[in-house]
Amino acid sequence: QERLIMLLTDELPVLRARLRISQDELSRNIGISRQTYSLIENKKQKMTWVTFMAFIAFFQNNPKTRSTLVSMGLIRES
């Protein structure tokens, strides 16, 4: 879990940029505050496993970010 969380944390700015959405919009979509999102993206707070799963659910359902998750080994191609 720790390795997967770190992999995703490192890629959050890139994934968010691909979708062209703000920290506020992304945080609202996954159910955390913008402040918490900012702390996670800036590596000042570690995300929980529940938050990790929320990010995965959000990003895997978007064609602009799904392929990145597959190439990182975070999800399998279905």
PDB file of N, CA, C and O in Angstrom:
ATOM      1  N   GLN A   1       0.817  -1.205   0.000  1.00  0.00           N
ATOM      2  CA  GLN A   1       0.000   0.000   0.000  1.00  0.00           C
ATOM      3  C   GLN A   1       0.853   1.259   0.000  1.00  0.00           C
ATOM      4  O   GLN A   1       0.561   2.214  -0.719  1.00  0.00           O
ATOM      5  N   GLU A   2       1.902   1.259   0.802  1.00  0.00           N
ATOM      6  CA  GLU A   2       2.761   2.444   0.897  1.00  0.00           C
ATOM      7  C   GLU A   2       3.360   2.805  -0.460  1.00  0.00           C
ATOM      8  O   GLU A   2       3.365   3.973  -0.847  1.00  0.00           O
ATOM      9  N   ARG A   3       3.859   1.814  -1.173  1.00  0.00           N
ATOM     10  CA  ARG A   3       4.476   2.052  -2.484  1.00  0.00           C
ATOM     11  C   ARG A   3       3.461   2.617  -3.470  1.00  0.00           C
ATOM     12  O   ARG A   3       3.762   3.549  -4.217  1.00  0.00           O
ATOM     13  N   LEU A   4       2.269   2.053  -3.468  1.00  0.00           N
ATOM     14  CA  LEU A   4       1.224   2.516  -4.384  1.00  0.00           C
ATOM     15  C   LEU A   4       0.812   3.950  -4.074  1.00  0.00           C
ATOM     16  O   LEU A   4       0.611   4.759  -4.979  1.00  0.00           O
ATOM     17  N   ILE A   5       0.690   4.255  -2.785  1.00  0.00           N
ATOM     18  CA  ILE A   5       0.336   5.616  -2.374  1.00  0.00           C
ATOM     19  C   ILE A   5       1.405   6.605  -2.826  1.00  0.00           C
ATOM     20  O   ILE A   5       1.082   7.683  -3.325  1.00  0.00           O
ATOM     21  N   MET A   6       2.666   6.246  -2.655  1.00  0.00           N
ATOM     22  CA  MET A   6       3.757   7.140  -3.060  1.00  0.00           C
ATOM     23  C   MET A   6       3.783   7.329  -4.582  1.00  0.00           C
ATOM     24  O   MET A   6       4.007   8.439  -5.066  1.00  0.00           O
ATOM     25  N   LEU A   7       3.556   6.254  -5.328  1.00  0.00           N
ATOM     26  CA  LEU A   7       3.502   6.362  -6.792  1.00  0.00           C
ATOM     27  C   LEU A   7       2.426   7.351  -7.230  1.00  0.00           C
ATOM     28  O   LEU A   7       2.671   8.224  -8.062  1.00  0.00           O
ATOM     29  N   LEU A   8       1.242   7.202  -6.662  1.00  0.00           N
ATOM     30  CA  LEU A   8       0.142   8.076  -7.046  1.00  0.00           C
ATOM     31  C   LEU A   8       0.398   9.511  -6.590  1.00  0.00           C
ATOM     32  O   LEU A   8       0.124  10.454  -7.332  1.00  0.00           O
ATOM     33  N   THR A   9       0.916   9.682  -5.388  1.00  0.00           N
ATOM     34  CA  THR A   9       1.205  11.023  -4.880  1.00  0.00           C
ATOM     35  C   THR A   9       2.143  11.765  -5.829  1.00  0.00           C
ATOM     36  O   THR A   9       1.934  12.942  -6.125  1.00  0.00           O
ATOM     37  N   ASP A  10       3.172  11.074  -6.301  1.00  0.00           N
ATOM     38  CA  ASP A  10       4.129  11.691  -7.220  1.00  0.00           C
ATOM     39  C   ASP A  10       3.471  12.146  -8.519  1.00  0.00           C
ATOM     40  O   ASP A  10       3.905  13.127  -9.123  1.00  0.00           O
ATOM     41  N   GLU A  11       2.439  11.447  -8.949  1.00  0.00           N
ATOM     42  CA  GLU A  11       1.799  11.745 -10.237  1.00  0.00           C
ATOM     43  C   GLU A  11       0.567  12.645 -10.138  1.00  0.00           C
ATOM     44  O   GLU A  11       0.010  13.024 -11.168  1.00  0.00           O
ATOM     45  N   LEU A  12       0.134  12.994  -8.944  1.00  0.00           N
ATOM     46  CA  LEU A  12      -1.086  13.799  -8.814  1.00  0.00           C
ATOM     47  C   LEU A  12      -1.060  15.093  -9.633  1.00  0.00           C
ATOM     48  O   LEU A  12      -2.037  15.379 -10.325  1.00  0.00           O
ATOM     49  N   PRO A  13       0.014  15.886  -9.584  1.00  0.00           N
ATOM     50  CA  PRO A  13      -0.007  17.127 -10.379  1.00  0.00           C
ATOM     51  C   PRO A  13      -0.155  16.863 -11.877  1.00  0.00           C
ATOM     52  O   PRO A  13      -0.842  17.609 -12.575  1.00  0.00           O
ATOM     53  N   VAL A  14       0.481  15.817 -12.368  1.00  0.00           N
ATOM     54  CA  VAL A  14       0.414  15.478 -13.791  1.00  0.00           C
ATOM     55  C   VAL A  14      -0.991  15.023 -14.164  1.00  0.00           C
ATOM     56  O   VAL A  14      -1.541  15.454 -15.177  1.00  0.00           O
ATOM     57  N   LEU A  15      -1.567  14.154 -13.344  1.00  0.00           N
ATOM     58  CA  LEU A  15      -2.918  13.657 -13.620  1.00  0.00           C
ATOM     59  C   LEU A  15      -3.930  14.798 -13.594  1.00  0.00           C
ATOM     60  O   LEU A  15      -4.807  14.873 -14.455  1.00  0.00           O
ATOM     61  N   ARG A  16      -3.812  15.673 -12.620  1.00  0.00           N
ATOM     62  CA  ARG A  16      -4.739  16.802 -12.520  1.00  0.00           C
ATOM     63  C   ARG A  16      -4.570  17.743 -13.711  1.00  0.00           C
ATOM     64  O   ARG A  16      -5.554  18.258 -14.243  1.00  0.00           O
ATOM     65  N   ALA A  17      -3.328  17.966 -14.127  1.00  0.00           N
ATOM     66  CA  ALA A  17      -3.078  18.836 -15.281  1.00  0.00           C
ATOM     67  C   ALA A  17      -3.666  18.242 -16.564  1.00  0.00           C
ATOM     68  O   ALA A  17      -4.186  18.975 -17.406  1.00  0.00           O
ATOM     69  N   ARG A  18      -3.584  16.923 -16.714  1.00  0.00           N
ATOM     70  CA  ARG A  18      -4.161  16.281 -17.904  1.00  0.00           C
ATOM     71  C   ARG A  18      -5.660  16.537 -18.005  1.00  0.00           C
ATOM     72  O   ARG A  18      -6.211  16.652 -19.100  1.00  0.00           O
ATOM     73  N   LEU A  19      -6.306  16.624 -16.854  1.00  0.00           N
ATOM     74  CA  LEU A  19      -7.753  16.865 -16.849  1.00  0.00           C
ATOM     75  C   LEU A  19      -8.099  18.351 -16.859  1.00  0.00           C
ATOM     76  O   LEU A  19      -9.256  18.739 -17.018  1.00  0.00           O
ATOM     77  N   ARG A  20      -7.064  19.169 -16.684  1.00  0.00           N
ATOM     78  CA  ARG A  20      -7.264  20.628 -16.650  1.00  0.00           C
ATOM     79  C   ARG A  20      -8.306  21.030 -15.616  1.00  0.00           C
ATOM     80  O   ARG A  20      -9.231  21.791 -15.898  1.00  0.00           O
ATOM     81  N   ILE A  21      -8.127  20.494 -14.405  1.00  0.00           N
ATOM     82  CA  ILE A  21      -9.036  20.848 -13.322  1.00  0.00           C
ATOM     83  C   ILE A  21      -8.238  21.398 -12.144  1.00  0.00           C
ATOM     84  O   ILE A  21      -7.057  21.093 -11.977  1.00  0.00           O
ATOM     85  N   SER A  22      -8.895  22.197 -11.347  1.00  0.00           N
ATOM     86  CA  SER A  22      -8.251  22.809 -10.188  1.00  0.00           C
ATOM     87  C   SER A  22      -8.170  21.822  -9.025  1.00  0.00           C
ATOM     88  O   SER A  22      -8.833  20.784  -9.016  1.00  0.00           O
ATOM     89  N   GLN A  23      -7.346  22.172  -8.055  1.00  0.00           N
ATOM     90  CA  GLN A  23      -7.282  21.376  -6.829  1.00  0.00           C
ATOM     91  C   GLN A  23      -8.661  21.315  -6.184  1.00  0.00           C
ATOM     92  O   GLN A  23      -9.075  20.267  -5.687  1.00  0.00           O
ATOM     93  N   ASP A  24      -9.372  22.443  -6.195  1.00  0.00           N
ATOM     94  CA  ASP A  24     -10.701  22.498  -5.585  1.00  0.00           C
ATOM     95  C   ASP A  24     -11.670  21.545  -6.267  1.00  0.00           C
ATOM     96  O   ASP A  24     -12.404  20.815  -5.602  1.00  0.00           O
ATOM     97  N   GLU A  25     -11.671  21.554  -7.592  1.00  0.00           N
ATOM     98  CA  GLU A  25     -12.593  20.679  -8.329  1.00  0.00           C
ATOM     99  C   GLU A  25     -12.275  19.203  -8.082  1.00  0.00           C
ATOM    100  O   GLU A  25     -13.179  18.399  -7.854  1.00  0.00           O
ATOM    101  N   LEU A  26     -11.002  18.854  -8.129  1.00  0.00           N
ATOM    102  CA  LEU A  26     -10.627  17.462  -7.905  1.00  0.00           C
ATOM    103  C   LEU A  26     -10.943  17.032  -6.478  1.00  0.00           C
ATOM    104  O   LEU A  26     -11.456  15.936  -6.257  1.00  0.00           O
ATOM    105  N   SER A  27     -10.643  17.879  -5.526  1.00  0.00           N
ATOM    106  CA  SER A  27     -10.911  17.517  -4.128  1.00  0.00           C
ATOM    107  C   SER A  27     -12.411  17.318  -3.888  1.00  0.00           C
ATOM    108  O   SER A  27     -12.809  16.400  -3.171  1.00  0.00           O
ATOM    109  N   ARG A  28     -13.228  18.165  -4.480  1.00  0.00           N
ATOM    110  CA  ARG A  28     -14.682  17.987  -4.335  1.00  0.00           C
ATOM    111  C   ARG A  28     -15.145  16.679  -4.960  1.00  0.00           C
ATOM    112  O   ARG A  28     -16.041  16.026  -4.425  1.00  0.00           O
ATOM    113  N   ASN A  29     -14.552  16.286  -6.076  1.00  0.00           N
ATOM    114  CA  ASN A  29     -14.932  15.040  -6.748  1.00  0.00           C
ATOM    115  C   ASN A  29     -14.600  13.798  -5.936  1.00  0.00           C
ATOM    116  O   ASN A  29     -15.305  12.794  -6.030  1.00  0.00           O
ATOM    117  N   ILE A  30     -13.544  13.851  -5.143  1.00  0.00           N
ATOM    118  CA  ILE A  30     -13.185  12.659  -4.373  1.00  0.00           C
ATOM    119  C   ILE A  30     -13.578  12.753  -2.901  1.00  0.00           C
ATOM    120  O   ILE A  30     -13.384  11.799  -2.148  1.00  0.00           O
ATOM    121  N   GLY A  31     -14.129  13.893  -2.485  1.00  0.00           N
ATOM    122  CA  GLY A  31     -14.675  13.999  -1.135  1.00  0.00           C
ATOM    123  C   GLY A  31     -13.694  14.392  -0.046  1.00  0.00           C
ATOM    124  O   GLY A  31     -13.842  13.979   1.104  1.00  0.00           O
ATOM    125  N   ILE A  32     -12.678  15.202  -0.406  1.00  0.00           N
ATOM    126  CA  ILE A  32     -11.777  15.742   0.610  1.00  0.00           C
ATOM    127  C   ILE A  32     -11.726  17.253   0.446  1.00  0.00           C
ATOM    128  O   ILE A  32     -12.154  17.780  -0.581  1.00  0.00           O
ATOM    129  N   SER A  33     -11.208  17.951   1.445  1.00  0.00           N
ATOM    130  CA  SER A  33     -11.114  19.406   1.345  1.00  0.00           C
ATOM    131  C   SER A  33      -9.989  19.798   0.389  1.00  0.00           C
ATOM    132  O   SER A  33      -9.075  19.013   0.139  1.00  0.00           O
ATOM    133  N   ARG A  34     -10.066  21.008  -0.136  1.00  0.00           N
ATOM    134  CA  ARG A  34      -9.006  21.496  -1.010  1.00  0.00           C
ATOM    135  C   ARG A  34      -7.701  21.605  -0.231  1.00  0.00           C
ATOM    136  O   ARG A  34      -6.625  21.344  -0.769  1.00  0.00           O
ATOM    137  N   GLN A  35      -7.802  21.991   1.033  1.00  0.00           N
ATOM    138  CA  GLN A  35      -6.602  22.098   1.869  1.00  0.00           C
ATOM    139  C   GLN A  35      -5.922  20.734   2.019  1.00  0.00           C
ATOM    140  O   GLN A  35      -4.701  20.627   1.900  1.00  0.00           O
ATOM    141  N   THR A  36      -6.713  19.701   2.280  1.00  0.00           N
ATOM    142  CA  THR A  36      -6.154  18.351   2.403  1.00  0.00           C
ATOM    143  C   THR A  36      -5.529  17.918   1.084  1.00  0.00           C
ATOM    144  O   THR A  36      -4.438  17.348   1.067  1.00  0.00           O
ATOM    145  N   TYR A  37      -6.219  18.189  -0.021  1.00  0.00           N
ATOM    146  CA  TYR A  37      -5.660  17.830  -1.326  1.00  0.00           C
ATOM    147  C   TYR A  37      -4.313  18.517  -1.539  1.00  0.00           C
ATOM    148  O   TYR A  37      -3.343  17.881  -1.953  1.00  0.00           O
ATOM    149  N   SER A  38      -4.260  19.810  -1.256  1.00  0.00           N
ATOM    150  CA  SER A  38      -3.024  20.564  -1.439  1.00  0.00           C
ATOM    151  C   SER A  38      -1.882  19.987  -0.600  1.00  0.00           C
ATOM    152  O   SER A  38      -0.753  19.876  -1.077  1.00  0.00           O
ATOM    153  N   LEU A  39      -2.175  19.624   0.639  1.00  0.00           N
ATOM    154  CA  LEU A  39      -1.152  19.023   1.502  1.00  0.00           C
ATOM    155  C   LEU A  39      -0.646  17.702   0.924  1.00  0.00           C
ATOM    156  O   LEU A  39       0.549  17.410   0.979  1.00  0.00           O
ATOM    157  N   ILE A  40      -1.558  16.914   0.375  1.00  0.00           N
ATOM    158  CA  ILE A  40      -1.170  15.629  -0.229  1.00  0.00           C
ATOM    159  C   ILE A  40      -0.335  15.869  -1.482  1.00  0.00           C
ATOM    160  O   ILE A  40       0.729  15.271  -1.640  1.00  0.00           O
ATOM    161  N   GLU A  41      -0.804  16.735  -2.370  1.00  0.00           N
ATOM    162  CA  GLU A  41      -0.086  16.992  -3.625  1.00  0.00           C
ATOM    163  C   GLU A  41       1.308  17.556  -3.360  1.00  0.00           C
ATOM    164  O   GLU A  41       2.247  17.268  -4.101  1.00  0.00           O
ATOM    165  N   ASN A  42       1.443  18.357  -2.308  1.00  0.00           N
ATOM    166  CA  ASN A  42       2.736  18.953  -1.962  1.00  0.00           C
ATOM    167  C   ASN A  42       3.553  18.092  -0.999  1.00  0.00           C
ATOM    168  O   ASN A  42       4.577  18.525  -0.470  1.00  0.00           O
ATOM    169  N   LYS A  43       3.077  16.866  -0.785  1.00  0.00           N
ATOM    170  CA  LYS A  43       3.781  15.859   0.024  1.00  0.00           C
ATOM    171  C   LYS A  43       4.028  16.307   1.462  1.00  0.00           C
ATOM    172  O   LYS A  43       5.048  15.976   2.066  1.00  0.00           O
ATOM    173  N   LYS A  44       3.077  17.064   1.994  1.00  0.00           N
ATOM    174  CA  LYS A  44       3.155  17.483   3.388  1.00  0.00           C
ATOM    175  C   LYS A  44       2.241  16.634   4.268  1.00  0.00           C
ATOM    176  O   LYS A  44       2.306  16.694   5.496  1.00  0.00           O
ATOM    177  N   GLN A  45       1.391  15.842   3.617  1.00  0.00           N
ATOM    178  CA  GLN A  45       0.507  14.918   4.328  1.00  0.00           C
ATOM    179  C   GLN A  45       0.360  13.675   3.468  1.00  0.00           C
ATOM    180  O   GLN A  45       0.172  13.762   2.255  1.00  0.00           O
ATOM    181  N   LYS A  46       0.450  12.516   4.110  1.00  0.00           N
ATOM    182  CA  LYS A  46       0.288  11.261   3.381  1.00  0.00           C
ATOM    183  C   LYS A  46      -1.203  10.968   3.204  1.00  0.00           C
ATOM    184  O   LYS A  46      -1.992  11.138   4.133  1.00  0.00           O
ATOM    185  N   MET A  47      -1.572  10.533   2.018  1.00  0.00           N
ATOM    186  CA  MET A  47      -2.975  10.184   1.804  1.00  0.00           C
ATOM    187  C   MET A  47      -3.297   8.849   2.468  1.00  0.00           C
ATOM    188  O   MET A  47      -2.435   7.979   2.603  1.00  0.00           O
ATOM    189  N   THR A  48      -4.530   8.710   2.870  1.00  0.00           N
ATOM    190  CA  THR A  48      -4.993   7.450   3.447  1.00  0.00           C
ATOM    191  C   THR A  48      -5.302   6.478   2.311  1.00  0.00           C
ATOM    192  O   THR A  48      -5.389   6.863   1.145  1.00  0.00           O
ATOM    193  N   TRP A  49      -5.463   5.223   2.678  1.00  0.00           N
ATOM    194  CA  TRP A  49      -5.818   4.216   1.676  1.00  0.00           C
ATOM    195  C   TRP A  49      -7.198   4.514   1.086  1.00  0.00           C
ATOM    196  O   TRP A  49      -7.413   4.299  -0.107  1.00  0.00           O
ATOM    197  N   VAL A  50      -8.118   4.995   1.885  1.00  0.00           N
ATOM    198  CA  VAL A  50      -9.456   5.332   1.390  1.00  0.00           C
ATOM    199  C   VAL A  50      -9.369   6.468   0.366  1.00  0.00           C
ATOM    200  O   VAL A  50     -10.042   6.434  -0.664  1.00  0.00           O
ATOM    201  N   THR A  51      -8.548   7.458   0.650  1.00  0.00           N
ATOM    202  CA  THR A  51      -8.351   8.562  -0.298  1.00  0.00           C
ATOM    203  C   THR A  51      -7.675   8.059  -1.564  1.00  0.00           C
ATOM    204  O   THR A  51      -8.048   8.460  -2.667  1.00  0.00           O
ATOM    205  N   PHE A  52      -6.694   7.194  -1.420  1.00  0.00           N
ATOM    206  CA  PHE A  52      -6.031   6.581  -2.579  1.00  0.00           C
ATOM    207  C   PHE A  52      -7.069   5.910  -3.470  1.00  0.00           C
ATOM    208  O   PHE A  52      -7.071   6.108  -4.685  1.00  0.00           O
ATOM    209  N   MET A  53      -7.943   5.123  -2.871  1.00  0.00           N
ATOM    210  CA  MET A  53      -8.959   4.416  -3.655  1.00  0.00           C
ATOM    211  C   MET A  53      -9.924   5.386  -4.334  1.00  0.00           C
ATOM    212  O   MET A  53     -10.388   5.124  -5.443  1.00  0.00           O
ATOM    213  N   ALA A  54     -10.228   6.504  -3.674  1.00  0.00           N
ATOM    214  CA  ALA A  54     -11.097   7.514  -4.280  1.00  0.00           C
ATOM    215  C   ALA A  54     -10.419   8.132  -5.506  1.00  0.00           C
ATOM    216  O   ALA A  54     -11.066   8.343  -6.532  1.00  0.00           O
ATOM    217  N   PHE A  55      -9.125   8.420  -5.401  1.00  0.00           N
ATOM    218  CA  PHE A  55      -8.380   8.930  -6.556  1.00  0.00           C
ATOM    219  C   PHE A  55      -8.383   7.921  -7.698  1.00  0.00           C
ATOM    220  O   PHE A  55      -8.622   8.275  -8.852  1.00  0.00           O
ATOM    221  N   ILE A  56      -8.119   6.674  -7.369  1.00  0.00           N
ATOM    222  CA  ILE A  56      -8.092   5.628  -8.401  1.00  0.00           C
ATOM    223  C   ILE A  56      -9.444   5.541  -9.100  1.00  0.00           C
ATOM    224  O   ILE A  56      -9.511   5.494 -10.328  1.00  0.00           O
ATOM    225  N   ALA A  57     -10.514   5.520  -8.321  1.00  0.00           N
ATOM    226  CA  ALA A  57     -11.862   5.445  -8.908  1.00  0.00           C
ATOM    227  C   ALA A  57     -12.115   6.637  -9.834  1.00  0.00           C
ATOM    228  O   ALA A  57     -12.689   6.478 -10.911  1.00  0.00           O
ATOM    229  N   PHE A  58     -11.691   7.813  -9.418  1.00  0.00           N
ATOM    230  CA  PHE A  58     -11.900   9.008 -10.231  1.00  0.00           C
ATOM    231  C   PHE A  58     -11.067   8.963 -11.514  1.00  0.00           C
ATOM    232  O   PHE A  58     -11.603   9.146 -12.606  1.00  0.00           O
ATOM    233  N   PHE A  59      -9.766   8.722 -11.388  1.00  0.00           N
ATOM    234  CA  PHE A  59      -8.869   8.767 -12.542  1.00  0.00           C
ATOM    235  C   PHE A  59      -9.068   7.602 -13.514  1.00  0.00           C
ATOM    236  O   PHE A  59      -8.855   7.770 -14.715  1.00  0.00           O
ATOM    237  N   GLN A  60      -9.467   6.434 -13.029  1.00  0.00           N
ATOM    238  CA  GLN A  60      -9.629   5.300 -13.945  1.00  0.00           C
ATOM    239  C   GLN A  60     -10.849   5.457 -14.833  1.00  0.00           C
ATOM    240  O   GLN A  60     -10.944   4.802 -15.871  1.00  0.00           O
ATOM    241  N   ASN A  61     -11.772   6.303 -14.448  1.00  0.00           N
ATOM    242  CA  ASN A  61     -12.976   6.509 -15.242  1.00  0.00           C
ATOM    243  C   ASN A  61     -12.850   7.657 -16.236  1.00  0.00           C
ATOM    244  O   ASN A  61     -13.840   8.083 -16.832  1.00  0.00           O
ATOM    245  N   ASN A  62     -11.636   8.153 -16.410  1.00  0.00           N
ATOM    246  CA  ASN A  62     -11.406   9.211 -17.382  1.00  0.00           C
ATOM    247  C   ASN A  62     -10.354   8.746 -18.383  1.00  0.00           C
ATOM    248  O   ASN A  62      -9.245   8.381 -17.991  1.00  0.00           O
ATOM    249  N   PRO A  63     -10.692   8.755 -19.671  1.00  0.00           N
ATOM    250  CA  PRO A  63      -9.746   8.261 -20.679  1.00  0.00           C
ATOM    251  C   PRO A  63      -8.423   9.038 -20.710  1.00  0.00           C
ATOM    252  O   PRO A  63      -7.402   8.493 -21.130  1.00  0.00           O
ATOM    253  N   LYS A  64      -8.429  10.290 -20.276  1.00  0.00           N
ATOM    254  CA  LYS A  64      -7.204  11.098 -20.284  1.00  0.00           C
ATOM    255  C   LYS A  64      -6.216  10.664 -19.200  1.00  0.00           C
ATOM    256  O   LYS A  64      -5.023  10.952 -19.301  1.00  0.00           O
ATOM    257  N   THR A  65      -6.697   9.981 -18.177  1.00  0.00           N
ATOM    258  CA  THR A  65      -5.812   9.589 -17.077  1.00  0.00           C
ATOM    259  C   THR A  65      -5.724   8.077 -16.887  1.00  0.00           C
ATOM    260  O   THR A  65      -4.789   7.590 -16.253  1.00  0.00           O
ATOM    261  N   ARG A  66      -6.669   7.344 -17.420  1.00  0.00           N
ATOM    262  CA  ARG A  66      -6.690   5.889 -17.240  1.00  0.00           C
ATOM    263  C   ARG A  66      -5.402   5.223 -17.727  1.00  0.00           C
ATOM    264  O   ARG A  66      -4.850   4.362 -17.044  1.00  0.00           O
ATOM    265  N   SER A  67      -4.927   5.622 -18.907  1.00  0.00           N
ATOM    266  CA  SER A  67      -3.731   4.986 -19.463  1.00  0.00           C
ATOM    267  C   SER A  67      -2.503   5.225 -18.586  1.00  0.00           C
ATOM    268  O   SER A  67      -1.613   4.378 -18.518  1.00  0.00           O
ATOM    269  N   THR A  68      -2.455   6.367 -17.921  1.00  0.00           N
ATOM    270  CA  THR A  68      -1.338   6.639 -17.008  1.00  0.00           C
ATOM    271  C   THR A  68      -1.376   5.682 -15.828  1.00  0.00           C
ATOM    272  O   THR A  68      -0.339   5.160 -15.417  1.00  0.00           O
ATOM    273  N   LEU A  69      -2.561   5.448 -15.280  1.00  0.00           N
ATOM    274  CA  LEU A  69      -2.690   4.511 -14.158  1.00  0.00           C
ATOM    275  C   LEU A  69      -2.270   3.104 -14.577  1.00  0.00           C
ATOM    276  O   LEU A  69      -1.634   2.387 -13.805  1.00  0.00           O
ATOM    277  N   VAL A  70      -2.626   2.712 -15.796  1.00  0.00           N
ATOM    278  CA  VAL A  70      -2.251   1.396 -16.308  1.00  0.00           C
ATOM    279  C   VAL A  70      -0.730   1.312 -16.442  1.00  0.00           C
ATOM    280  O   VAL A  70      -0.115   0.339 -16.006  1.00  0.00           O
ATOM    281  N   SER A  71      -0.127   2.345 -17.052  1.00  0.00           N
ATOM    282  CA  SER A  71       1.325   2.300 -17.261  1.00  0.00           C
ATOM    283  C   SER A  71       2.102   2.339 -15.956  1.00  0.00           C
ATOM    284  O   SER A  71       3.230   1.850 -15.899  1.00  0.00           O
ATOM    285  N   MET A  72       1.523   2.910 -14.908  1.00  0.00           N
ATOM    286  CA  MET A  72       2.161   2.954 -13.593  1.00  0.00           C
ATOM    287  C   MET A  72       1.960   1.654 -12.816  1.00  0.00           C
ATOM    288  O   MET A  72       2.588   1.438 -11.779  1.00  0.00           O
ATOM    289  N   GLY A  73       1.082   0.793 -13.323  1.00  0.00           N
ATOM    290  CA  GLY A  73       0.805  -0.447 -12.637  1.00  0.00           C
ATOM    291  C   GLY A  73      -0.172  -0.305 -11.491  1.00  0.00           C
ATOM    292  O   GLY A  73      -0.258  -1.179 -10.629  1.00  0.00           O
ATOM    293  N   LEU A  74      -0.919   0.807 -11.477  1.00  0.00           N
ATOM    294  CA  LEU A  74      -1.895   1.035 -10.409  1.00  0.00           C
ATOM    295  C   LEU A  74      -3.224   0.346 -10.692  1.00  0.00           C
ATOM    296  O   LEU A  74      -3.959  -0.004  -9.768  1.00  0.00           O
ATOM    297  N   ILE A  75      -3.525   0.154 -11.959  1.00  0.00           N
ATOM    298  CA  ILE A  75      -4.719  -0.615 -12.358  1.00  0.00           C
ATOM    299  C   ILE A  75      -4.337  -1.479 -13.547  1.00  0.00           C
ATOM    300  O   ILE A  75      -3.316  -1.252 -14.197  1.00  0.00           O
ATOM    301  N   ARG A  76      -5.166  -2.464 -13.818  1.00  0.00           N
ATOM    302  CA  ARG A  76      -4.961  -3.318 -14.987  1.00  0.00           C
ATOM    303  C   ARG A  76      -5.891  -2.888 -16.100  1.00  0.00           C
ATOM    304  O   ARG A  76      -6.994  -2.397 -15.859  1.00  0.00           O
ATOM    305  N   GLU A  77      -5.428  -3.080 -17.326  1.00  0.00           N
ATOM    306  CA  GLU A  77      -6.277  -2.800 -18.478  1.00  0.00           C
ATOM    307  C   GLU A  77      -7.398  -3.820 -18.521  1.00  0.00           C
ATOM    308  O   GLU A  77      -7.170  -5.021 -18.381  1.00  0.00           O
ATOM    309  N   SER A  78      -8.607  -3.327 -18.717  1.00  0.00           N
ATOM    310  CA  SER A  78      -9.733  -4.278 -18.755  1.00  0.00           C
ATOM    311  C   SER A  78     -10.286  -4.414 -20.151  1.00  0.00           C
ATOM    312  O   SER A  78     -11.234  -5.169 -20.369  1.00  0.00           O
TER     313      SER A  78
END
